[in-house]
Amino acid sequence: MVPTPTSATTPTVSALTGHHAPASGWWRPDGDPKPYRYLHQGELIPPVNGKPVHWILVLELTPAQRWRA
């Protein structure tokens, strides 16, 4: 499943490697359409290939959406 990008009117949520994710959802490195990665709110933003990167939230999930079967 490939996440659907947020609309153009939605503010961009981003975070740097080593910081905590401000929201749960599908994230991707800025400027790179892959790899997508699901991160939970509060999880540390990971490096890519051992290097720090700027990550962009592509699809934020509400708590209700996270718990759907």
OpenMM code with the backbone's topology and positions (N, CA, C; nanometers):
from openmm import Vec3, app, unit

residues = "MET VAL PRO THR PRO THR SER ALA THR THR PRO THR VAL SER ALA LEU THR GLY HIS HIS ALA PRO ALA SER GLY TRP TRP ARG PRO ASP GLY ASP PRO LYS PRO TYR ARG TYR LEU HIS GLN GLY GLU LEU ILE PRO PRO VAL ASN GLY LYS PRO VAL HIS TRP ILE LEU VAL LEU GLU LEU THR PRO ALA GLN ARG TRP ARG ALA".split()
positions = [
    Vec3(0.0840, -0.1176, 0.0000),
    Vec3(0.0000, 0.0000, 0.0000),
    Vec3(0.0885, 0.1240, 0.0000),
    Vec3(0.0645, 0.2123, -0.0931),
    Vec3(0.1386, 0.3380, -0.1012),
    Vec3(0.0504, 0.4470, -0.0433),
    Vec3(0.0994, 0.5226, 0.0537),
    Vec3(0.0185, 0.6284, 0.1140),
    Vec3(-0.0187, 0.7362, 0.0141),
    Vec3(-0.1346, 0.7984, 0.0361),
    Vec3(-0.1793, 0.9098, -0.0453),
    Vec3(-0.1238, 1.0379, 0.0142),
    Vec3(-0.0556, 1.1205, -0.0634),
    Vec3(-0.0009, 1.2452, -0.0097),
    Vec3(-0.1102, 1.3360, 0.0446),
    Vec3(-0.0743, 1.4205, 0.1410),
    Vec3(-0.1687, 1.5165, 0.1963),
    Vec3(-0.1997, 1.6226, 0.0921),
    Vec3(-0.3098, 1.6931, 0.1108),
    Vec3(-0.3495, 1.7943, 0.0132),
    Vec3(-0.2568, 1.9153, 0.0214),
    Vec3(-0.2622, 1.9977, -0.0809),
    Vec3(-0.1756, 2.1150, -0.0881),
    Vec3(-0.2095, 2.2170, 0.0208),
    Vec3(-0.3326, 2.2122, 0.0749),
    Vec3(-0.3733, 2.3075, 0.1776),
    Vec3(-0.3329, 2.2623, 0.3181),
    Vec3(-0.2878, 2.1383, 0.3324),
    Vec3(-0.2462, 2.0872, 0.4619),
    Vec3(-0.1042, 2.1347, 0.4926),
    Vec3(-0.0832, 2.1934, 0.6125),
    Vec3(0.0535, 2.2351, 0.6469),
    Vec3(0.1479, 2.1150, 0.6498),
    Vec3(0.2720, 2.1356, 0.6079),
    Vec3(0.3696, 2.0286, 0.6058),
    Vec3(0.4239, 2.0045, 0.7456),
    Vec3(0.4216, 1.8784, 0.7868),
    Vec3(0.4799, 1.8385, 0.9145),
    Vec3(0.6111, 1.7694, 0.8814),
    Vec3(0.7185, 1.8078, 0.9493),
    Vec3(0.8480, 1.7477, 0.9208),
    Vec3(0.9279, 1.7342, 1.0492),
    Vec3(1.0338, 1.6547, 1.0412),
    Vec3(1.1220, 1.6353, 1.1560),
    Vec3(1.2584, 1.5886, 1.1062),
    Vec3(1.3597, 1.6135, 1.1866),
    Vec3(1.4964, 1.5745, 1.1527),
    Vec3(1.5349, 1.4456, 1.2236),
    Vec3(1.6278, 1.3719, 1.1651),
    Vec3(1.6818, 1.2518, 1.2272),
    Vec3(1.7242, 1.2841, 1.3706),
    Vec3(1.6893, 1.1942, 1.4620),
    Vec3(1.7255, 1.2113, 1.6024),
    Vec3(1.6209, 1.2824, 1.6854),
    Vec3(1.5237, 1.3467, 1.6200),
    Vec3(1.4139, 1.4124, 1.6901),
    Vec3(1.2978, 1.3139, 1.7017),
    Vec3(1.2009, 1.3458, 1.7853),
    Vec3(1.0833, 1.2602, 1.8012),
    Vec3(0.9773, 1.2975, 1.6981),
    Vec3(0.9117, 1.1956, 1.6431),
    Vec3(0.8056, 1.2197, 1.5453),
    Vec3(0.6911, 1.2955, 1.6133),
    Vec3(0.6494, 1.4089, 1.5578),
    Vec3(0.5417, 1.4857, 1.6186),
    Vec3(0.4030, 1.4274, 1.5941),
    Vec3(0.3929, 1.3302, 1.5022),
    Vec3(0.2642, 1.2695, 1.4705),
    Vec3(0.2868, 1.1284, 1.4175),
    Vec3(0.1869, 1.0427, 1.4368),
    Vec3(0.1915, 0.9073, 1.3802),
    Vec3(0.1470, 0.9120, 1.2356),
    Vec3(0.2100, 0.8307, 1.1513),
    Vec3(0.1697, 0.8230, 1.0115),
    Vec3(0.2840, 0.7768, 0.9230),
    Vec3(0.2631, 0.7914, 0.7936),
    Vec3(0.3627, 0.7517, 0.6932),
    Vec3(0.4541, 0.8697, 0.6649),
    Vec3(0.5845, 0.8462, 0.6753),
    Vec3(0.6873, 0.9476, 0.6566),
    Vec3(0.7780, 0.9081, 0.5409),
    Vec3(0.8430, 1.0088, 0.4789),
    Vec3(0.9429, 0.9817, 0.3749),
    Vec3(1.0531, 1.0871, 0.3857),
    Vec3(1.1737, 1.0523, 0.3424),
    Vec3(1.2811, 1.1512, 0.3412),
    Vec3(1.2487, 1.2641, 0.2428),
    Vec3(1.2773, 1.3871, 0.2806),
    Vec3(1.2531, 1.5024, 0.1935),
    Vec3(1.3342, 1.4882, 0.0656),
    Vec3(1.2684, 1.5070, -0.0478),
    Vec3(1.3352, 1.5000, -0.1770),
    Vec3(1.3504, 1.3589, -0.2309),
    Vec3(1.2998, 1.2598, -0.1591),
    Vec3(1.3128, 1.1197, -0.2010),
    Vec3(1.1783, 1.0518, -0.1823),
    Vec3(1.1125, 1.0086, -0.2904),
    Vec3(0.9814, 0.9471, -0.2760),
    Vec3(0.9845, 0.8131, -0.2038),
    Vec3(1.1002, 0.7542, -0.1882),
    Vec3(1.1136, 0.6278, -0.1163),
    Vec3(1.2321, 0.6402, -0.0225),
    Vec3(1.2421, 0.5737, 0.0850),
    Vec3(1.1478, 0.4745, 0.1365),
    Vec3(1.0429, 0.5390, 0.2270),
    Vec3(0.9202, 0.4966, 0.2118),
    Vec3(0.8169, 0.5343, 0.3078),
    Vec3(0.8392, 0.4534, 0.4339),
    Vec3(0.8052, 0.5103, 0.5472),
    Vec3(0.8185, 0.4373, 0.6731),
    Vec3(0.7087, 0.4844, 0.7679),
    Vec3(0.6455, 0.3894, 0.8360),
    Vec3(0.5446, 0.4255, 0.9348),
    Vec3(0.6146, 0.4537, 1.0668),
    Vec3(0.5862, 0.5687, 1.1253),
    Vec3(0.6423, 0.6055, 1.2549),
    Vec3(0.5290, 0.6436, 1.3493),
    Vec3(0.5409, 0.5990, 1.4747),
    Vec3(0.4456, 0.6363, 1.5778),
    Vec3(0.4864, 0.7694, 1.6391),
    Vec3(0.3888, 0.8461, 1.6843),
    Vec3(0.4177, 0.9718, 1.7514),
    Vec3(0.5116, 0.9444, 1.8686),
    Vec3(0.6184, 1.0236, 1.8784),
    Vec3(0.7164, 1.0081, 1.9854),
    Vec3(0.8344, 0.9191, 1.9503),
    Vec3(0.8230, 0.8427, 1.8421),
    Vec3(0.9328, 0.7553, 1.7978),
    Vec3(1.0459, 0.8414, 1.7417),
    Vec3(1.1696, 0.7982, 1.7619),
    Vec3(1.2834, 0.8729, 1.7073),
    Vec3(1.2867, 0.8634, 1.5555),
    Vec3(1.3102, 0.9770, 1.4915),
    Vec3(1.3214, 0.9815, 1.3458),
    Vec3(1.4555, 0.9171, 1.3080),
    Vec3(1.4528, 0.8172, 1.2183),
    Vec3(1.5751, 0.7436, 1.1869),
    Vec3(1.6635, 0.8091, 1.0801),
    Vec3(1.7899, 0.7673, 1.0750),
    Vec3(1.8766, 0.8089, 0.9640),
    Vec3(1.8457, 0.7232, 0.8408),
    Vec3(1.8960, 0.7643, 0.7265),
    Vec3(1.8858, 0.6845, 0.6041),
    Vec3(2.0281, 0.6573, 0.5582),
    Vec3(2.0608, 0.5301, 0.5440),
    Vec3(2.1964, 0.4898, 0.5063),
    Vec3(2.3007, 0.5501, 0.5995),
    Vec3(2.2649, 0.5583, 0.7284),
    Vec3(2.3580, 0.6077, 0.8291),
    Vec3(2.3757, 0.7588, 0.8323),
    Vec3(2.2956, 0.8320, 0.7539),
    Vec3(2.3093, 0.9781, 0.7477),
    Vec3(2.1819, 1.0450, 0.7976),
    Vec3(2.1962, 1.1584, 0.8675),
    Vec3(2.0768, 1.2303, 0.9119),
    Vec3(2.0031, 1.2921, 0.7933),
    Vec3(1.8714, 1.2873, 0.7990),
    Vec3(1.7896, 1.3434, 0.6912),
    Vec3(1.6703, 1.4176, 0.7499),
    Vec3(1.6071, 1.4960, 0.6665),
    Vec3(1.4857, 1.5691, 0.6988),
    Vec3(1.3689, 1.4848, 0.6481),
    Vec3(1.2767, 1.4462, 0.7367),
    Vec3(1.1627, 1.3623, 0.6994),
    Vec3(1.0357, 1.4465, 0.6890),
    Vec3(0.9472, 1.4091, 0.5958),
    Vec3(0.8196, 1.4764, 0.5732),
    Vec3(0.7068, 1.3779, 0.6030),
    Vec3(0.6072, 1.4236, 0.6796),
    Vec3(0.4890, 1.3417, 0.7052),
    Vec3(0.4025, 1.3428, 0.5802),
    Vec3(0.3759, 1.2250, 0.5248),
    Vec3(0.2997, 1.2141, 0.4007),
    Vec3(0.1520, 1.1902, 0.4301),
    Vec3(0.1237, 1.1053, 0.5294),
    Vec3(-0.0142, 1.0728, 0.5636),
    Vec3(-0.0238, 1.0566, 0.7136),
    Vec3(-0.0910, 1.1524, 0.7785),
    Vec3(-0.1085, 1.1448, 0.9233),
    Vec3(-0.2312, 1.0603, 0.9541),
    Vec3(-0.2202, 0.9755, 1.0556),
    Vec3(-0.3317, 0.8921, 1.0965),
    Vec3(-0.3798, 0.9343, 1.2345),
    Vec3(-0.5111, 0.9509, 1.2493),
    Vec3(-0.5692, 0.9838, 1.3790),
    Vec3(-0.5653, 0.8590, 1.4671),
    Vec3(-0.5797, 0.8735, 1.5982),
    Vec3(-0.5823, 0.7535, 1.6841),
    Vec3(-0.6871, 0.6518, 1.6407),
    Vec3(-0.8036, 0.6961, 1.5991),
    Vec3(-0.9078, 0.6027, 1.5546),
    Vec3(-0.8644, 0.5256, 1.4302),
    Vec3(-0.7966, 0.5928, 1.3372),
    Vec3(-0.7493, 0.5265, 1.2149),
    Vec3(-0.6400, 0.4261, 1.2459),
    Vec3(-0.5569, 0.4541, 1.3456),
    Vec3(-0.4458, 0.3632, 1.3803),
    Vec3(-0.4954, 0.2311, 1.4359),
    Vec3(-0.6129, 0.2311, 1.4968),
    Vec3(-0.6622, 0.1096, 1.5630),
    Vec3(-0.7623, 0.0328, 1.4805),
    Vec3(-0.7930, 0.0748, 1.3593),
    Vec3(-0.8852, -0.0015, 1.2729),
    Vec3(-0.8207, -0.1327, 1.2328),
    Vec3(-0.9046, -0.2340, 1.2269),
    Vec3(-0.8541, -0.3676, 1.1875),
    Vec3(-0.8422, -0.3787, 1.0382),
] * unit.nanometer
topology = app.Topology()
chain = topology.addChain("A")
for resn in residues:
    res = topology.addResidue(resn, chain)
    for name in ("N", "CA", "C"):
        topology.addAtom(name, app.Element.getBySymbol(name[0]), res)
